[in-house]
Amino acid sequence: MITVLMPALLLGASFPAATQRAPATGGQTGQAASNPGWWNNAVIYEIYPRSFQDSNGDGIGDLNGITSRLDYLQKLGVDAIWLTPIYPSPQVDFGYDISDYDSIDPRYGTLDDFSRLVAEAKKRNIGIIMDLVLNHTSDQHPWFLESRSSRTNPKRDWYVWRDGKRVNGKLEPPNNWESVFGHSAWQWDAKTGQYYYHRFYIQQPDLNWNNPQVRNAMYDVARLWIRRGVAGFRLDAITSLFEDPSDTDEAYVLGPDGKPVINAYGDKEVMTNKTDNLPEVHDVLRELRRATDTASGRRVVLIGETYLDSIGDLRKMYGVNNDELQLPMDMQVGFINKFDVGLFRRRINQAETGLNGDEPLFVFDNHDNPRWDRYQTDAQGTADFGDGPHHDEIGRVIATVLFASRDTAMMYYGDEIGMVTTPPTRKEDVRDPIGITGWPKEKGRDGERTPMQWNAGPDAGFSSAGVKIWLPIPASYKRINVAAEEREPDSMLHWYEQIIALKKHDPALHDGEEIMLNTSDDHVLSWLRKSSHGEAVVVACNFTAEPRTMSFNLRAEGIQEERVKTLLKSPGAPEPRSLDRIELEPYGVYIGQIR
């Protein structure tokens, strides 16, 4: 059985209320210390609504399905749920092509269903976070239909339109900018004789954020959903709002041979210096923050999808005066994608020391990336779809880094039971537009979006028996499912419940500073969490398939005591009595309170 020594009453969820955190180290005080919010140290659970729970038997998950599982999420310890887009949409990109920001897509339910979800979640002290797509709309949105109707339409300037250029007598796009989904980012519109820009799919035209009317319209959208009770927004593709007005070509990405790299779509890959993370983004973030801060008497959170190159760029997303995002996503830890102890240590330490004390938001996987089992593939050389050696052990390591660090933790539905990535094997089965365009080199994102595995029955308990569901259930569901793991004391699910409870209720793990230990060790990642009141916890994660023995001398950290009390450890590992000898199983984890 997993060893956890804490009162059973602490295994429930906490709640989205203001939480006072200790001041940051080094005399610095960041946003979390000076202006505390409920999101500090919170657990945010991403739900892909199509894939969580189908309540009406149509093979697609919906809002009432999510509501029916709130007790499960409360027991897990979730503070807030992030819903990927549930607005009306043609579903070309499964909701990220929005045709109406004011309502709910009938596939997912009604506004009444949404209100019920918000109310029932509130009873369980869980907030609802909406996905707010600011960069683009659907090409079926009324704004774009007006914009493309004529060059003189009042909404023409709501989107990015450009003339083409003549090359050897042939009309071509304005420049070589590329879509994230492959090929040119410019689409010809024969009716008005211009190209429109789409950073993503053709059916997702980019809004013109230089137009004040666009900004005001989108801020109104945010205010509307705040009035409807949401706890905040995750801002999709937020760094892509602006483009270089010069419209000049990007440089090509060069390979070792000095030639342009050919990507999965068969294109010469270009840089994104002119289309991503331009300085004007910060103006919008400050304006949006003011709009949301003044929209109601409640504190709402702004979370940014921020794939950035450095800790310095990440720090800028909080704002010079902490007036932009409260939680830009730190992708630099969770997406290392290999078990490199030194790199993990460096990246986590950067988050601890390089953000002026602000709370980092760690993320290991989401609906756009292969699940956490990609680390298992790295460690073992081959994917095993959940049945290979060390599957659960590697999952515990990932969960420990996520929940025992000083951070707000964002997890993805199914992480807690060890769901694995299951990509399609045939092109005809692909639903994701990226996979359709890039097959076979790019198989798309269907593999990380398969339905939640609730039990070992028909369709894993996701939908009614015999209904054709939108994506197939992986074969792994027979072993990896909620019902089975609730009965198994050593399951991944119980590990998640217990480590989340520790994150919420142990003083050192809840709000203590984080100090890396044994920094020359290339096999074990270990760190100290120490609260301002003196409580201290040591955490050790074995990143290898070999047993390791650790010892810790913490006198340099002002800790003379060597006795240790186990809070949580891998199944079967021996019980240590002191910091002099802690034995770790292959991919083993130990969390102990220093007495």
DABELJO-V403641 format. One record per residue. SS is DSSP state (helix for helix, strand for strand, loop for the rest). PSI is psi in whole degrees, 0 to 359 (none if undefined). OMEGA is omega in degrees with one decimal (NA if undefined). Layout:
# DABELJO-V403641
ss=SS psi=PSI omega=OMEGA
ss=SS psi=PSI omega=OMEGA
This chain:
# DABELJO-V403641
ss=loop psi=144 omega=173.8
ss=loop psi=131 omega=-179.3
ss=strand psi=121 omega=174.7
ss=strand psi=123 omega=-175.8
ss=loop psi=88 omega=176.9
ss=loop psi=156 omega=-178.6
ss=loop psi=141 omega=-177.6
ss=helix psi=331 omega=-177.5
ss=helix psi=345 omega=-179.2
ss=helix psi=359 omega=-174.5
ss=helix psi=2 omega=177.5
ss=loop psi=183 omega=-178.7
ss=loop psi=154 omega=167.9
ss=loop psi=197 omega=-175.5
ss=loop psi=157 omega=-178.4
ss=loop psi=70 omega=174.3
ss=loop psi=162 omega=-178.7
ss=loop psi=130 omega=-177.8
ss=loop psi=120 omega=-179.4
ss=loop psi=123 omega=177.1
ss=loop psi=155 omega=175.8
ss=loop psi=150 omega=175.9
ss=loop psi=151 omega=-179.8
ss=loop psi=164 omega=-177.7
ss=helix psi=167 omega=174.4
ss=helix psi=20 omega=177.5
ss=helix psi=1 omega=-178.8
ss=loop psi=147 omega=173.8
ss=loop psi=123 omega=179.7
ss=loop psi=191 omega=-177.6
ss=helix psi=319 omega=-175.6
ss=helix psi=328 omega=-179.0
ss=helix psi=319 omega=-172.7
ss=helix psi=337 omega=-177.4
ss=loop psi=70 omega=-171.2
ss=loop psi=146 omega=177.1
ss=loop psi=164 omega=-176.7
ss=loop psi=338 omega=-175.6
ss=loop psi=346 omega=179.1
ss=loop psi=126 omega=180.0
ss=loop psi=14 omega=-176.9
ss=loop psi=166 omega=172.2
ss=strand psi=117 omega=-179.4
ss=strand psi=129 omega=-172.1
ss=strand psi=113 omega=178.7
ss=strand psi=131 omega=174.5
ss=strand psi=129 omega=169.9
ss=loop psi=101 omega=-166.6
ss=helix psi=325 omega=179.7
ss=helix psi=338 omega=-167.9
ss=helix psi=9 omega=-174.5
ss=loop psi=304 omega=178.8
ss=loop psi=124 omega=177.7
ss=loop psi=118 omega=-177.7
ss=loop psi=344 omega=-174.2
ss=loop psi=8 omega=172.8
ss=loop psi=24 omega=177.9
ss=loop psi=3 omega=177.4
ss=loop psi=3 omega=179.5
ss=loop psi=133 omega=177.2
ss=loop psi=158 omega=-174.1
ss=loop psi=176 omega=-176.2
ss=helix psi=318 omega=179.4
ss=helix psi=329 omega=174.8
ss=helix psi=318 omega=178.0
ss=helix psi=315 omega=179.3
ss=helix psi=321 omega=-178.4
ss=helix psi=345 omega=-177.4
ss=loop psi=13 omega=-177.3
ss=helix psi=325 omega=178.3
ss=helix psi=321 omega=176.9
ss=helix psi=315 omega=-178.5
ss=helix psi=325 omega=176.7
ss=helix psi=317 omega=179.1
ss=helix psi=323 omega=179.0
ss=helix psi=329 omega=179.3
ss=loop psi=25 omega=-176.6
ss=loop psi=135 omega=176.1
ss=loop psi=328 omega=-177.9
ss=strand psi=151 omega=177.3
ss=strand psi=126 omega=171.1
ss=strand psi=120 omega=177.6
ss=strand psi=124 omega=169.5
ss=loop psi=165 omega=-162.9
ss=loop psi=133 omega=178.7
ss=loop psi=13 omega=178.8
ss=loop psi=162 omega=172.9
ss=strand psi=137 omega=-173.5
ss=strand psi=146 omega=170.6
ss=loop psi=349 omega=176.2
ss=loop psi=27 omega=173.0
ss=loop psi=317 omega=175.7
ss=loop psi=34 omega=174.9
ss=loop psi=52 omega=171.9
ss=loop psi=340 omega=178.9
ss=loop psi=2 omega=169.8
ss=loop psi=93 omega=-169.7
ss=strand psi=131 omega=178.1
ss=strand psi=352 omega=178.4
ss=strand psi=113 omega=-177.6
ss=loop psi=353 omega=-169.9
ss=loop psi=356 omega=-171.5
ss=loop psi=191 omega=-178.5
ss=loop psi=137 omega=175.8
ss=loop psi=130 omega=-178.9
ss=loop psi=335 omega=177.0
ss=loop psi=330 omega=-176.4
ss=loop psi=344 omega=179.0
ss=loop psi=211 omega=-175.5
ss=loop psi=172 omega=174.3
ss=helix psi=327 omega=175.4
ss=helix psi=320 omega=176.9
ss=helix psi=321 omega=178.7
ss=helix psi=317 omega=178.9
ss=helix psi=321 omega=178.3
ss=helix psi=319 omega=177.4
ss=helix psi=314 omega=-180.0
ss=helix psi=316 omega=-177.2
ss=helix psi=315 omega=-179.2
ss=helix psi=324 omega=176.7
ss=helix psi=319 omega=179.3
ss=helix psi=321 omega=178.1
ss=helix psi=332 omega=-178.5
ss=loop psi=12 omega=179.0
ss=loop psi=41 omega=177.8
ss=loop psi=130 omega=177.6
ss=strand psi=155 omega=177.2
ss=strand psi=122 omega=179.4
ss=strand psi=123 omega=179.9
ss=strand psi=150 omega=171.7
ss=strand psi=118 omega=-179.3
ss=strand psi=112 omega=-177.1
ss=strand psi=103 omega=-176.0
ss=loop psi=336 omega=-171.5
ss=loop psi=327 omega=-170.7
ss=strand psi=166 omega=172.8
ss=loop psi=181 omega=166.7
ss=loop psi=154 omega=173.5
ss=loop psi=356 omega=175.4
ss=loop psi=1 omega=176.2
ss=loop psi=141 omega=179.7
ss=helix psi=328 omega=178.1
ss=helix psi=315 omega=-177.2
ss=helix psi=325 omega=177.6
ss=helix psi=322 omega=174.8
ss=helix psi=317 omega=-176.2
ss=helix psi=321 omega=-176.9
ss=loop psi=0 omega=-177.6
ss=loop psi=328 omega=176.7
ss=loop psi=160 omega=178.8
ss=loop psi=344 omega=-177.5
ss=loop psi=1 omega=179.8
ss=loop psi=141 omega=-179.4
ss=loop psi=336 omega=179.7
ss=loop psi=10 omega=178.6
ss=helix psi=319 omega=-175.3
ss=helix psi=9 omega=174.9
ss=helix psi=346 omega=-179.3
ss=strand psi=174 omega=-174.0
ss=loop psi=102 omega=-179.7
ss=strand psi=141 omega=178.2
ss=strand psi=152 omega=170.2
ss=loop psi=153 omega=173.3
ss=loop psi=180 omega=177.3
ss=strand psi=151 omega=-179.8
ss=strand psi=125 omega=177.3
ss=strand psi=112 omega=-176.8
ss=loop psi=41 omega=176.5
ss=loop psi=359 omega=-177.5
ss=strand psi=136 omega=178.9
ss=strand psi=128 omega=-179.7
ss=strand psi=165 omega=178.0
ss=loop psi=161 omega=-176.3
ss=loop psi=330 omega=-179.4
ss=loop psi=189 omega=-174.5
ss=loop psi=16 omega=-179.3
ss=loop psi=144 omega=-175.7
ss=strand psi=150 omega=172.6
ss=loop psi=145 omega=173.5
ss=loop psi=332 omega=-178.6
ss=loop psi=11 omega=175.2
ss=loop psi=143 omega=175.3
ss=loop psi=190 omega=-173.0
ss=strand psi=145 omega=175.7
ss=loop psi=6 omega=-179.0
ss=strand psi=132 omega=178.9
ss=strand psi=128 omega=-179.1
ss=strand psi=135 omega=175.2
ss=strand psi=106 omega=-172.9
ss=loop psi=327 omega=-175.0
ss=loop psi=317 omega=-177.0
ss=loop psi=358 omega=173.4
ss=loop psi=34 omega=175.7
ss=strand psi=168 omega=174.0
ss=strand psi=144 omega=168.5
ss=strand psi=152 omega=-175.3
ss=strand psi=136 omega=176.1
ss=loop psi=107 omega=178.2
ss=loop psi=333 omega=-178.3
ss=loop psi=231 omega=-173.5
ss=loop psi=160 omega=-179.5
ss=loop psi=323 omega=-179.2
ss=loop psi=15 omega=-180.0
ss=loop psi=72 omega=-178.9
ss=loop psi=139 omega=-179.3
ss=strand psi=138 omega=172.2
ss=strand psi=154 omega=178.6
ss=loop psi=98 omega=-175.9
ss=loop psi=1 omega=169.8
ss=loop psi=350 omega=-178.9
ss=loop psi=116 omega=-178.8
ss=helix psi=330 omega=179.1
ss=helix psi=323 omega=176.8
ss=helix psi=313 omega=-179.5
ss=helix psi=311 omega=-177.4
ss=helix psi=322 omega=179.2
ss=helix psi=319 omega=-178.5
ss=helix psi=326 omega=175.3
ss=helix psi=326 omega=175.7
ss=helix psi=324 omega=176.1
ss=helix psi=314 omega=179.2
ss=helix psi=315 omega=180.0
ss=helix psi=322 omega=179.8
ss=helix psi=313 omega=-176.4
ss=helix psi=334 omega=172.3
ss=helix psi=319 omega=176.5
ss=helix psi=332 omega=178.5
ss=loop psi=3 omega=168.8
ss=loop psi=10 omega=-177.6
ss=loop psi=156 omega=-178.3
ss=loop psi=351 omega=179.8
ss=strand psi=190 omega=-176.6
ss=strand psi=141 omega=165.5
ss=strand psi=124 omega=-172.3
ss=strand psi=108 omega=-177.3
ss=strand psi=138 omega=172.4
ss=loop psi=39 omega=-170.3
ss=helix psi=333 omega=-178.7
ss=helix psi=356 omega=-174.9
ss=helix psi=11 omega=-171.6
ss=loop psi=330 omega=-172.8
ss=loop psi=155 omega=176.9
ss=loop psi=152 omega=178.2
ss=loop psi=122 omega=-176.8
ss=loop psi=347 omega=178.9
ss=loop psi=340 omega=-179.9
ss=loop psi=23 omega=-179.1
ss=loop psi=161 omega=-177.7
ss=loop psi=150 omega=169.7
ss=loop psi=156 omega=171.0
ss=loop psi=154 omega=177.8
ss=strand psi=148 omega=173.0
ss=loop psi=125 omega=-175.0
ss=strand psi=142 omega=175.7
ss=loop psi=181 omega=179.5
ss=loop psi=334 omega=-179.8
ss=loop psi=3 omega=179.7
ss=loop psi=2 omega=179.4
ss=loop psi=155 omega=179.3
ss=strand psi=139 omega=176.6
ss=loop psi=135 omega=175.3
ss=strand psi=122 omega=-176.2
ss=loop psi=184 omega=-175.2
ss=loop psi=340 omega=-179.0
ss=loop psi=3 omega=-179.6
ss=loop psi=11 omega=-179.5
ss=loop psi=153 omega=166.6
ss=strand psi=118 omega=-173.0
ss=loop psi=133 omega=180.0
ss=strand psi=159 omega=173.4
ss=loop psi=172 omega=178.7
ss=loop psi=28 omega=-178.5
ss=loop psi=334 omega=-176.6
ss=loop psi=357 omega=-175.0
ss=loop psi=5 omega=-176.3
ss=loop psi=138 omega=173.3
ss=loop psi=42 omega=175.1
ss=loop psi=154 omega=-173.6
ss=loop psi=331 omega=-177.3
ss=helix psi=340 omega=178.3
ss=helix psi=323 omega=-176.5
ss=helix psi=328 omega=175.9
ss=helix psi=316 omega=180.0
ss=helix psi=318 omega=-179.1
ss=helix psi=320 omega=177.9
ss=helix psi=318 omega=178.8
ss=helix psi=316 omega=-179.7
ss=helix psi=321 omega=178.5
ss=helix psi=317 omega=177.8
ss=helix psi=319 omega=-179.1
ss=helix psi=318 omega=-178.3
ss=helix psi=326 omega=179.4
ss=helix psi=331 omega=-176.8
ss=loop psi=4 omega=-174.8
ss=loop psi=335 omega=-179.8
ss=loop psi=179 omega=177.8
ss=loop psi=357 omega=-178.5
ss=loop psi=157 omega=175.1
ss=loop psi=121 omega=175.9
ss=loop psi=155 omega=-174.3
ss=strand psi=143 omega=172.8
ss=strand psi=119 omega=179.4
ss=strand psi=133 omega=-177.5
ss=strand psi=136 omega=169.0
ss=loop psi=99 omega=-169.2
ss=loop psi=88 omega=171.5
ss=loop psi=102 omega=-172.3
ss=loop psi=164 omega=-171.8
ss=loop psi=343 omega=-173.3
ss=loop psi=163 omega=176.1
ss=helix psi=331 omega=177.1
ss=helix psi=317 omega=176.9
ss=helix psi=321 omega=179.3
ss=helix psi=318 omega=-179.8
ss=helix psi=322 omega=-178.9
ss=helix psi=333 omega=-176.8
ss=loop psi=341 omega=174.9
ss=loop psi=339 omega=-177.5
ss=loop psi=146 omega=179.9
ss=loop psi=322 omega=180.0
ss=loop psi=28 omega=-177.3
ss=loop psi=45 omega=-175.3
ss=loop psi=22 omega=177.3
ss=loop psi=245 omega=179.4
ss=loop psi=141 omega=169.3
ss=loop psi=328 omega=-176.2
ss=strand psi=82 omega=167.5
ss=strand psi=138 omega=-178.0
ss=strand psi=127 omega=174.6
ss=strand psi=99 omega=-179.8
ss=helix psi=355 omega=-172.3
ss=helix psi=343 omega=175.7
ss=helix psi=301 omega=-172.9
ss=helix psi=337 omega=-176.3
ss=loop psi=30 omega=169.6
ss=loop psi=322 omega=171.9
ss=loop psi=19 omega=171.0
ss=loop psi=152 omega=-178.7
ss=loop psi=80 omega=178.6
ss=loop psi=102 omega=-174.5
ss=helix psi=315 omega=-178.2
ss=helix psi=320 omega=-179.2
ss=helix psi=319 omega=175.5
ss=helix psi=314 omega=-178.2
ss=helix psi=315 omega=-177.9
ss=helix psi=316 omega=-177.0
ss=helix psi=318 omega=178.4
ss=helix psi=319 omega=178.9
ss=helix psi=325 omega=175.7
ss=helix psi=319 omega=178.4
ss=helix psi=327 omega=180.0
ss=helix psi=325 omega=-172.1
ss=helix psi=345 omega=-171.5
ss=loop psi=8 omega=-178.0
ss=loop psi=21 omega=-179.9
ss=loop psi=33 omega=177.8
ss=loop psi=356 omega=179.1
ss=loop psi=155 omega=-176.5
ss=loop psi=122 omega=172.4
ss=loop psi=151 omega=173.9
ss=strand psi=107 omega=-179.3
ss=strand psi=141 omega=-178.2
ss=strand psi=132 omega=177.7
ss=loop psi=332 omega=176.4
ss=loop psi=165 omega=179.8
ss=loop psi=190 omega=-174.1
ss=loop psi=352 omega=-178.7
ss=loop psi=356 omega=-173.6
ss=loop psi=151 omega=175.3
ss=loop psi=148 omega=-177.4
ss=loop psi=177 omega=-175.5
ss=loop psi=339 omega=-178.1
ss=loop psi=354 omega=171.8
ss=helix psi=333 omega=175.0
ss=helix psi=328 omega=176.1
ss=helix psi=320 omega=176.2
ss=helix psi=318 omega=178.3
ss=helix psi=317 omega=-175.1
ss=helix psi=327 omega=-171.9
ss=helix psi=353 omega=174.8
ss=loop psi=336 omega=179.9
ss=loop psi=150 omega=174.3
ss=loop psi=144 omega=-177.5
ss=loop psi=5 omega=176.1
ss=loop psi=38 omega=169.7
ss=loop psi=359 omega=-175.2
ss=loop psi=6 omega=-176.7
ss=loop psi=176 omega=178.9
ss=loop psi=143 omega=174.1
ss=loop psi=16 omega=179.3
ss=helix psi=305 omega=-178.0
ss=helix psi=324 omega=-178.7
ss=helix psi=315 omega=178.9
ss=helix psi=323 omega=176.0
ss=helix psi=323 omega=178.1
ss=helix psi=323 omega=177.1
ss=helix psi=312 omega=-179.0
ss=helix psi=315 omega=-179.6
ss=helix psi=323 omega=-178.6
ss=helix psi=317 omega=176.9
ss=helix psi=321 omega=-177.2
ss=helix psi=315 omega=-170.5
ss=helix psi=342 omega=179.7
ss=loop psi=0 omega=174.4
ss=loop psi=166 omega=174.9
ss=loop psi=94 omega=-173.8
ss=loop psi=165 omega=157.6
ss=strand psi=135 omega=-172.6
ss=strand psi=126 omega=174.9
ss=strand psi=122 omega=178.9
ss=strand psi=167 omega=-176.5
ss=strand psi=141 omega=-177.7
ss=loop psi=137 omega=179.7
ss=loop psi=343 omega=175.7
ss=helix psi=319 omega=-172.3
ss=helix psi=346 omega=175.0
ss=helix psi=0 omega=178.3
ss=loop psi=30 omega=176.3
ss=loop psi=148 omega=-174.4
ss=loop psi=161 omega=178.0
ss=loop psi=132 omega=-179.2
ss=loop psi=82 omega=-176.4
ss=loop psi=155 omega=177.3
ss=loop psi=152 omega=179.6
ss=loop psi=350 omega=179.0
ss=loop psi=142 omega=-178.9
ss=helix psi=325 omega=-177.7
ss=helix psi=345 omega=178.6
ss=helix psi=353 omega=-174.9
ss=loop psi=133 omega=176.5
ss=loop psi=332 omega=-174.7
ss=loop psi=132 omega=-178.4
ss=helix psi=329 omega=177.9
ss=helix psi=316 omega=179.6
ss=helix psi=325 omega=179.0
ss=helix psi=319 omega=-179.6
ss=helix psi=320 omega=-169.5
ss=helix psi=359 omega=-177.7
ss=loop psi=139 omega=5.6
ss=loop psi=350 omega=-178.6
ss=loop psi=322 omega=178.3
ss=loop psi=111 omega=-176.1
ss=loop psi=358 omega=177.3
ss=loop psi=190 omega=-171.5
ss=loop psi=12 omega=179.0
ss=helix psi=327 omega=-174.6
ss=helix psi=333 omega=179.1
ss=helix psi=8 omega=-176.7
ss=loop psi=12 omega=-177.5
ss=loop psi=155 omega=-173.9
ss=loop psi=150 omega=177.2
ss=loop psi=141 omega=-175.2
ss=loop psi=98 omega=-173.8
ss=loop psi=323 omega=-179.7
ss=loop psi=182 omega=-177.6
ss=loop psi=11 omega=179.8
ss=loop psi=191 omega=-179.7
ss=helix psi=133 omega=179.4
ss=helix psi=27 omega=175.4
ss=helix psi=23 omega=-179.3
ss=helix psi=5 omega=-179.0
ss=loop psi=321 omega=-174.3
ss=loop psi=177 omega=179.7
ss=loop psi=144 omega=-179.3
ss=loop psi=135 omega=175.0
ss=loop psi=354 omega=178.9
ss=loop psi=139 omega=175.2
ss=loop psi=116 omega=-177.9
ss=loop psi=162 omega=-167.1
ss=loop psi=330 omega=171.7
ss=loop psi=148 omega=-177.9
ss=loop psi=153 omega=176.4
ss=loop psi=130 omega=178.0
ss=loop psi=150 omega=178.9
ss=helix psi=337 omega=-178.2
ss=helix psi=349 omega=-174.5
ss=helix psi=337 omega=-179.1
ss=helix psi=326 omega=179.0
ss=loop psi=323 omega=-176.2
ss=loop psi=96 omega=176.7
ss=loop psi=160 omega=-173.9
ss=helix psi=312 omega=-175.6
ss=helix psi=315 omega=-179.6
ss=helix psi=320 omega=-175.3
ss=helix psi=335 omega=174.0
ss=helix psi=332 omega=-179.4
ss=helix psi=346 omega=-173.5
ss=loop psi=113 omega=-175.7
ss=loop psi=329 omega=-176.3
ss=loop psi=18 omega=-173.7
ss=loop psi=163 omega=174.7
ss=helix psi=320 omega=-178.6
ss=helix psi=315 omega=179.9
ss=helix psi=328 omega=174.9
ss=helix psi=313 omega=179.1
ss=helix psi=314 omega=-179.5
ss=helix psi=318 omega=-173.6
ss=helix psi=320 omega=-179.7
ss=helix psi=329 omega=174.4
ss=helix psi=320 omega=177.5
ss=helix psi=320 omega=176.1
ss=helix psi=317 omega=-179.9
ss=helix psi=324 omega=-175.5
ss=helix psi=328 omega=-166.1
ss=helix psi=340 omega=175.0
ss=loop psi=127 omega=-174.4
ss=helix psi=318 omega=-178.4
ss=helix psi=318 omega=-178.9
ss=helix psi=338 omega=-179.0
ss=helix psi=312 omega=-175.0
ss=helix psi=18 omega=-179.2
ss=loop psi=158 omega=173.8
ss=strand psi=166 omega=-176.7
ss=strand psi=128 omega=-177.7
ss=strand psi=125 omega=178.9
ss=strand psi=142 omega=-178.7
ss=strand psi=159 omega=175.2
ss=loop psi=56 omega=-167.8
ss=loop psi=356 omega=174.6
ss=loop psi=359 omega=-179.0
ss=loop psi=124 omega=-179.3
ss=loop psi=3 omega=-174.4
ss=loop psi=327 omega=-175.6
ss=strand psi=128 omega=173.9
ss=strand psi=122 omega=-178.2
ss=strand psi=150 omega=-179.1
ss=strand psi=162 omega=179.3
ss=strand psi=135 omega=169.7
ss=strand psi=127 omega=-174.0
ss=strand psi=123 omega=-178.6
ss=loop psi=167 omega=-179.9
ss=loop psi=345 omega=-180.0
ss=loop psi=4 omega=174.3
ss=loop psi=350 omega=176.5
ss=loop psi=142 omega=-176.6
ss=strand psi=141 omega=179.1
ss=strand psi=136 omega=174.9
ss=strand psi=139 omega=-179.6
ss=strand psi=134 omega=178.6
ss=strand psi=132 omega=179.5
ss=strand psi=121 omega=176.9
ss=strand psi=118 omega=-178.4
ss=loop psi=16 omega=-176.6
ss=loop psi=167 omega=178.4
ss=loop psi=8 omega=178.8
ss=loop psi=145 omega=175.2
ss=loop psi=146 omega=179.2
ss=strand psi=147 omega=176.1
ss=strand psi=130 omega=-174.7
ss=strand psi=154 omega=167.9
ss=loop psi=150 omega=-175.9
ss=loop psi=133 omega=172.5
ss=loop psi=111 omega=-171.8
ss=loop psi=18 omega=-179.2
ss=helix psi=326 omega=178.9
ss=helix psi=339 omega=178.9
ss=helix psi=11 omega=178.0
ss=loop psi=17 omega=-178.1
ss=loop psi=114 omega=-179.9
ss=loop psi=332 omega=-175.2
ss=loop psi=143 omega=-180.0
ss=loop psi=349 omega=178.7
ss=strand psi=149 omega=-176.4
ss=strand psi=142 omega=178.9
ss=strand psi=124 omega=-176.8
ss=strand psi=128 omega=170.2
ss=strand psi=321 omega=-179.4
ss=strand psi=136 omega=177.8
ss=strand psi=161 omega=179.5
ss=loop psi=148 omega=179.4
ss=loop psi=137 omega=174.6
ss=loop psi=349 omega=-178.8
ss=loop psi=145 omega=179.1
ss=loop psi=154 omega=-179.5
ss=loop psi=114 omega=178.8
ss=loop psi=154 omega=177.1
ss=loop psi=343 omega=-179.8
ss=strand psi=171 omega=178.3
ss=loop psi=353 omega=-178.9
ss=loop psi=334 omega=-176.4
ss=loop psi=105 omega=174.8
ss=strand psi=117 omega=-176.8
ss=strand psi=129 omega=-179.2
ss=strand psi=131 omega=173.0
ss=loop psi=169 omega=172.4
ss=loop psi=127 omega=-174.0
ss=loop psi=37 omega=-178.7
ss=loop psi=158 omega=-178.3
ss=strand psi=140 omega=172.4
ss=strand psi=133 omega=174.4
ss=strand psi=120 omega=-176.1
ss=strand psi=145 omega=177.2
ss=strand psi=129 omega=-180.0
ss=strand psi=126 omega=-171.5
ss=loop psi=none omega=NA
